[in-house]
Amino acid sequence: MDVFEAIRKRRSIRKYLDKDVPDELIKKILDAARWAPSAKNSQPWEFIIVKDKEKIKKFAEIKKQEWIKTAPVLIFVVANPRVHKIYHAIDCARATQNACLAAFALGLGTCIINCYELSEVKKMLNIPDDLILVEAFSLGWPAESPTKSRKPLEDIVYEEEYGKKWIK
């Protein structure tokens, strides 16, 4: 799949088919994640794959988002701030974006879920206190095809300084 097509067509999926995601696809997706750029090539990310329905249900309840219960897989993204003190969360977000685009290219759906440092989730997943829970993303076979638009470039791009429209 062309990278521009993946960027334009990928959408957040909040409804999944009741169908397992093979481990070999999860491996491909996480391999794409680990190739994300990071500050000084620090690669501060670690991932926790959760397939256990009770843990998924508990996470959905913590987040107060029923749709999460339909996800066959959740992947939690954990940062190690010791490898880079400033940019670890940004680097993890880059890795998550790579994962989501790779999943889309494989026919899977994802939705990034904010859960930054939720203590209940850290405890549930046994994440050490010195590591940072950055976010999670759901993963599964889509049971919906949402559409969304984007703001036009002329509304969000400036030339040389803020407010000076870039018109091309």
C-alpha positions in Angstrom: 0.0 0.0 0.0 1.2 3.5 -0.9 2.2 5.5 2.3 0.1 8.5 1.2 -2.9 6.2 0.7 -2.5 4.8 4.2 -2.2 8.2 5.7 -5.3 9.5 4.0 -7.5 6.5 4.5 -6.7 5.3 8.0 -9.4 6.1 10.5 -9.9 5.4 14.2 -11.9 2.2 14.5 -14.2 1.8 17.5 -16.1 -1.3 16.5 -14.4 -4.7 15.8 -15.3 -8.1 14.5 -15.1 -10.9 17.0 -12.1 -12.4 15.3 -8.6 -13.0 16.6 -5.6 -11.1 15.2 -2.8 -13.6 14.4 0.4 -13.1 16.3 2.4 -12.9 13.1 0.5 -9.7 12.2 1.0 -8.3 15.6 4.7 -8.9 15.2 4.7 -7.1 11.9 2.9 -4.1 13.4 5.2 -3.9 16.4 8.2 -4.3 14.1 7.0 -1.2 12.1 6.6 0.6 15.4 10.2 0.0 16.5 11.4 1.6 13.3 10.0 5.0 14.2 12.4 7.8 14.6 13.5 8.7 18.1 15.6 11.4 19.7 19.3 10.4 19.5 18.0 6.9 18.3 17.1 6.3 22.0 14.2 4.0 21.2 12.5 4.5 24.6 9.4 2.4 23.8 8.2 -0.9 25.1 4.9 -2.6 24.3 2.5 -4.7 26.3 0.1 -6.9 24.2 -3.2 -7.6 26.0 -5.7 -10.2 24.7 -7.2 -11.2 28.0 -10.9 -10.2 27.8 -11.1 -9.4 31.5 -8.2 -7.0 31.3 -9.7 -5.4 28.2 -13.1 -5.1 30.0 -11.4 -3.6 33.0 -9.6 -1.0 30.9 -12.8 -0.1 29.1 -14.4 0.5 32.5 -11.5 2.6 33.7 -11.7 4.7 30.6 -15.6 4.7 30.7 -15.6 3.7 27.0 -17.8 0.7 26.2 -16.5 0.3 22.6 -13.1 -0.8 23.9 -14.7 -4.1 24.9 -15.1 -5.0 21.3 -11.3 -4.9 20.6 -9.7 -8.3 20.4 -6.2 -6.8 21.2 -5.0 -3.8 23.2 -1.4 -2.7 22.9 0.0 -0.4 25.6 2.9 1.8 24.9 5.4 2.3 27.7 8.3 4.7 27.8 11.6 4.4 29.6 12.5 8.0 30.5 16.0 6.9 31.5 16.9 6.5 27.8 15.8 10.0 27.0 14.6 12.4 29.7 12.7 14.8 27.5 11.3 13.3 24.3 10.3 9.8 25.4 6.6 10.4 25.1 6.9 12.0 21.7 9.0 9.2 20.4 6.4 6.7 21.7 3.7 8.6 19.8 5.8 8.3 16.6 6.1 4.5 17.2 2.3 4.3 17.8 1.6 6.1 14.5 3.9 3.7 12.6 2.0 0.8 14.2 -1.4 2.2 13.2 -0.4 2.8 9.6 1.1 -0.7 9.4 -2.0 -2.2 10.9 -4.1 -0.3 8.3 -1.9 -1.6 5.5 -2.6 -5.1 6.7 -6.4 -4.6 6.7 -6.7 -4.1 10.5 -8.2 -1.2 12.4 -6.8 0.8 15.3 -7.7 3.6 17.7 -5.2 5.4 19.8 -6.5 5.7 23.4 -5.1 8.3 25.8 -4.2 6.8 29.1 -1.1 8.8 30.1 0.1 7.5 33.5 -3.3 6.1 34.6 -2.3 4.5 37.9 -5.0 1.9 37.8 -3.8 0.7 34.4 -0.2 0.8 35.4 -1.1 -1.4 38.4 -3.2 -3.8 36.3 -0.3 -4.3 33.9 2.4 -4.4 36.5 4.3 -1.4 35.0 7.1 -0.3 37.3 6.8 3.2 38.8 9.9 4.5 37.0 8.4 3.7 33.6 5.8 5.9 31.9 2.5 4.6 30.5 2.1 6.8 27.4 -0.9 5.5 25.6 -2.6 2.4 24.2 -4.2 1.4 20.9 -6.9 -1.0 20.1 -6.3 -3.5 17.3 -8.6 -5.7 15.4 -10.6 -6.4 12.2 -12.8 -3.4 11.6 -16.6 -3.7 11.8 -17.1 -0.2 10.6 -15.8 2.3 8.0 -15.9 5.8 9.5 -15.2 8.8 7.4 -13.8 12.1 8.5 -12.5 15.1 6.7 -9.6 17.4 7.4 -9.1 21.1 7.5 -7.9 22.6 4.2 -4.1 23.3 4.0 -4.8 27.0 3.4 -6.4 27.2 6.8 -3.5 25.7 8.7 -0.3 26.6 6.9 1.7 29.8 7.2 4.8 31.1 5.5 7.7 32.6 7.4 5.5 33.6 10.4 2.3 32.8 12.1 -0.7 34.3 10.4 0.8 34.9 7.0 -1.1 32.5 4.8 0.9 30.1 2.6 -1.1 30.2 -0.6 0.1 28.0 -3.4 
